[in-house]
Every structure is written in structure tokens, then in C-alpha cells.
Amino acid sequence: RRWARRCASSLSTPSPSSHEAVRATSRVLKKLLDEQTKGGVVVLLGAGASASAGLPDFRTPGTGLYDNLQEYNLPFAEAIFDLQFYRQNAEPFNRLARELYPGGVKPTAMHRFVSLLDEHQLLTRCFTQNIDSLETAAGLRKSMVVAAHGNFDTASCIDCGAPAQEDLVRQSLCEGAEPQQPTCSACGGKVKPGIVFFGEALPERFFALAPEIRECRLLIIAGTSLTVHPFASLPTLASPQSLRVLANRELVGQELGLRYVDDVGKNNDVGDIAFLGDTDAFAKAVALEVFGLEDL
């Protein structure tokens, strides 16, 4: 795919202090396994978790999606996901949707790691900002995923709200020389995939399940800038008695109250610690330490 070719990212080497983040994460997971505890782990995924699959994030200068929309002649970059603009001119989004529709890329090691947590009954829930559905493509049960910003799994009319058949919407947008606008069989309005646009409310499921974070023992925050609310506020729900681990290329979330230290072991693995590197490197290191897997 064009975006995959343009935005495939190179891997970065984690800093030496990141090794303690792997050890602390592994210790908590091993404790949960020894206690035969079901759940206890919540994962928050951002665009960085899909970077090695070749999918772009939105805001990285030069390679992010918002910096590469010139061909769509938009009044401003975010207009492509703006509901009012879509009502007036849906063609830019429909063309972009052909590029972003799931099926053209494979899940990353981070996605497979989350599925592995679920297989071992360690996962309480995975909240994702991503619209690529790579979590379920990696084998994670749909019931365990909260797609905070929606995805392509559903579609509905923007006027009457009537659901539409996802396969027919995909056919309209992805088959043929040019995308065709899907329309509602009930009222004739425009039908769009279930991605949350600016001007739309997040899914009720997001708000209903977010309180689960208060009960988690381990919160893994992977590949997100923690700048888009209300998703960015999720880490603040974690208990002071939990371990919050950031797996990201740079430190984020300090303004939300995350206070990173170099070693949480002396505090019984409670607090905030960061793995500065790629999410795949973090996932592979923990999978090796906890499950003995040399590859994901």
C-alpha cells in the first residue's frame, strides 16, 4: 500500500534504563500468573503500536498522515475527519478510506503480545486509539477490544443512524476505479464507516468500560502521545497501587501526573516507569522474559 511504503518506520534501540521497565512488567505478570488471577492487565494502544506494520500515525512531522494529505486539497488537514466537511464533500475521506481499509497489513509484535496476554487470561481490556483493527487480526477477541475512535468493522448513516452492511460499504469504497459513496437504504443519506469523526461522540462502550482501569494491577501504555482526550485521560484512572508502564519512543504524560522513575522494584513494583523504544521491542522482551518466547 502507498501509506505502508511511505511510512514504514525504522526500529530504534531502547535506552539502558528501559530494561528495568521490562523487568518490572515481567515481575507483575509473573505474580499474576502465580496467583492464577484472571485479568489484572489493561493495555492502551496508540498509533505507535501499528508503526512497524507500515501504517502512519497522524502527527509525526514529515511522515504523519496529516502532513501527507496535499493531494486532497483540504482547507485544513483535520477536515478529512471532520463531520461537517464530510457532509459537504465526502470524496477526500472516501479516497483515503481505500488506503486505510484493514486487510492489507499484518499485525505487529505488540498486537500479538496483547493477544498473548488474553490467551493466558491476564488481560482485562485493550483500549485502542487505532482504526486498523489489527488487535483482532492478531487473534484478540473482539469483546476484549474497546475501539475508542471506532474502526471499519461497522458503518452507519450520518443522518438517521441506521446501520449498514459493512461488506457492502467496503465494496462501494474499495472496488472499482474510483470509490463510490455508500448511501442509506432507509433515508438515502451518506453512509460512512464507524470511525469517530470530529464532531461525533465516542462510543458508549468506551465510557462504560473505562472504570475497569481502576482495578488493574498493570497498565501498559504503548505507542501513544497521550494528547487526544478523553483517551489521554485513561491513565489517570489507574490506582496508586498499580504499575503504569509507558512503551514509547519519548516520554509523554507528565502533565497528566505520570512521574517516571528508574526503578520501581524497591517500591514493590508500584509507580510509573518508561521503556523508551519501539513497542515491538518492548513486547518481544517481555514475552521472552515471561513466556519464554523468542519470537512473536
N, C-alpha and C positions, 0 to 999 in steps of 0.2 A: 504494500500500500504506500501511497505517496507520503502520508504522515509518518509511517513507520520508517521509511527510508530517510526522511528529513530529520527526524527527531530521535533516532536511536542513540542512546546515551552510552558514554564510556563509564566503566566502573571506577570508583575511587577507592583508595585504600583507607581503612578505618584508622583512627588515631590510636596510639597505645592505650590511652585511658578508656577507650571503648571496650577493651577486653573485660574490664570489671563489669560493664553493663551486661555482657554475655553471661558472665559467671553468676551475677545476681539473678538474672532472669532464669537461668538454669536451676539455681537453688530453689527458687519459689516453685517452679514447675515440678521439680522432683519431690518437694514437700507435698504438693497437691496429689501427685501420683501415689506417694506412700500413704497418704491419708485416705486414698480412694475417694477423694472429693469429686463430685460431678460439678463441672463448671468452675468458676473462680477466675477465669481469664476473659477480659474484654479487649478486643483489638479495634483500633481506629485506623483506617486506611485513607491515605490521600494519593494524589497523582504520582508521587514518587514510587509507590508500590508497583505501578504499571510501566515505569520508565524503561526497564530493560526489555519489555515486550515491544518497544518501539513506538509507544503511544506518547503524544505530547502532553505536558502539563499545560496549564493555562497562562502562567505569569512569568516564566523564566525569560529574561531578556534575550532576544535573538531566536530562541528555539520554541518558546511557548506558543500556544495556539493563538493567543491574542495578538502576537507580533507577526503572524503569518496569514492574515486574512485580507491582504490588499486586493486580491482578485475579486472579492465580493463587493467592493465599492460601498462599504458600510459608512454610515455617518459617524459611528464610534464602534470600537471593537466589540464591546459587550452587547451591541444591538443584535448580534446573531442569536443571542439567547434572551432577548427582550420580548415579552409577550405582546406589547403594543406594536412594536416594529413587525413582529411576525404576522399580526393581523393585517398590516398594510402590505407587507412584502415577505412572503414565506420562502421565496426562491433561494436566498442565500443559505438559510438553515437546511432546506431540503437537499441542496447540493452538498453541504458539509456532512449531512447525515449519511450519505453514501460512503463517505470516507470513514466515519466513526462507527458504523453499524458493527456489532460483535460478530465474530466468526473468522476474521482474517488474521488474528494473532493468538499466540498461546499464552497461558497463564505463566506468571513468574514464580521464582522460588518462594517469594513472600506469600503469594496466594496459596501455593501448595503447603507452606508451613501452617497457615491458618486452617486449612482443611485437615492437616495432620493433628492439630490441637483438638479439632472436633472429633476425629476418629478415636482419640484417646479420652474423650468425654471431659476435656479440660476447658472447652470454650463455652462461655455463657452467651456471647453475641459478638458479631463483627459489624461495626458501623463503618460504612464506606461513603466517601465523597464521590467516588468514581462512577461513571455511567457505562463502563465497558463490560460489566457482568463477568469479569474474569474470576471472581470469587467462586461462583457456581461452576464455571468452566473447569476449575481446579478440583471440583468434587464436593465443595462445601454445600451443605443442604440449604435450600432457599429459605427455610424457616429460621436459619441462623444469621441471615444477612439483613441488615437494615440499610437500604439504599437511600441515604439522606437526600440526595439530589436526583433521585429517580434513575431510570435506565430505559433501555429499549424493549424490556420484557412486556410492557403494556403500552396501550395507546388509547386516546380518547378524544372526543370532540371538544374544542376550546369554547364552544358556545353552550351546548346543552349538557355536556359532561358524559354523554353516552359512550360506553366502552366500544372499542373497535377491535377487529381481529388483527392480532399482531402480524400474522403471516401475510395478510393482505396489505397491510401498511408497508411492510418490508418489500413486498413485490412492487408496489407503486413507486417507492423511493429508490430501489436498488436495481430493478430490471429495466431494460430499455436504454436507449441512447441518452435520455435525459430523465431526471426524476419527475414523477407526476404527483400532483397534490392529492393526497388521500382526502376523501370527503365523507361526511357522516351520512349514514343511511337513514337516520331519523329526521335530521333537520337540514342537511345539506351543508353544514358548517365545516370548517377546516379541521382535520384530524391530525394530531401530532403525536409522536412517541412520548412515553411517560417521563421525559426528562423535565426536571423542575426549572422553569424559566424565571428570570427576574420578573417580579410581579405576581408570582404564584406562591402559595403556601407549601411548606414542606409536608411530606406525608404524615398522617396522624400516627402511623406506626413509629415514626422517629420519636415523637414526644411520649408515646405510651411506653416505649421500651428503654428510653434513656435512663430512667431511675435505676435500672439494673446495675449501672456503673457504681452506684453507692455500695453495693455488696461485693464487688470484685476484690480479689487479693492482688491481682496483677493487671495493670493497664498498659498495653503496648500501643504506642502512638507512632505510626510508621508512614513516612513519606508525605507529610502534610505541613504546610506553612502555618497552620492554626491562625489564619487571618479571616476566614469566611464564617460568619456567625449565622445561625446558632451552633453549627457543628463545632466551631472552635472552642465553645464553652464546655464541651463534654468533659475534658479532663478535670474541670473544677468540681465535678460531681463525685470524684473518687474519694474514698475515706482517707483520713490522715494515716490510717494503719495499713494502707496499701502501698505497693511498689509501682511507681509510674516510670516507664522506660520509653525514652524517645529514640527511635531509629531514623535518623535523618542526616542529610549532608551538612546541616548547620543547626545551631541551637535556635529553638523557637519556643514561644510560650511563656517567656519570663514575665511578660505583662499580665499573664493570666494567673500568676502565682507559682509557676514551676520554679523550683530552686534546686538546681543541679549540683550534686556533689560527686567527688571522685570515688567514694567507697560507701556503700550502704550496708556492708556486711556487719560493721560494728554497731549498726542500728537495727539489727535483726531483719535486714532486707526490707526496710520501710523508708520511703522517701522518693526522691527523683534522681535519675541517672540517665546519661545520654550515650548512645552509640553513634559516633559521628562517621558516617559512611553510608554505603548503599543498603537499602532494605534487604536485598537478596543476600548480601554478605552477612548481615545480622541473622537472617532466617537460617542460613546454612550453618553458621557457627553454633546456634542454639540447638538445632536439630541434631548435630553431631554430638554435642555435649549431653543432651537429654535422652535421645532415642538411638544414638549410635549410627545414625545415617550419614554416610559420607557424601551423599548427593541427594538433592530434592528433585 
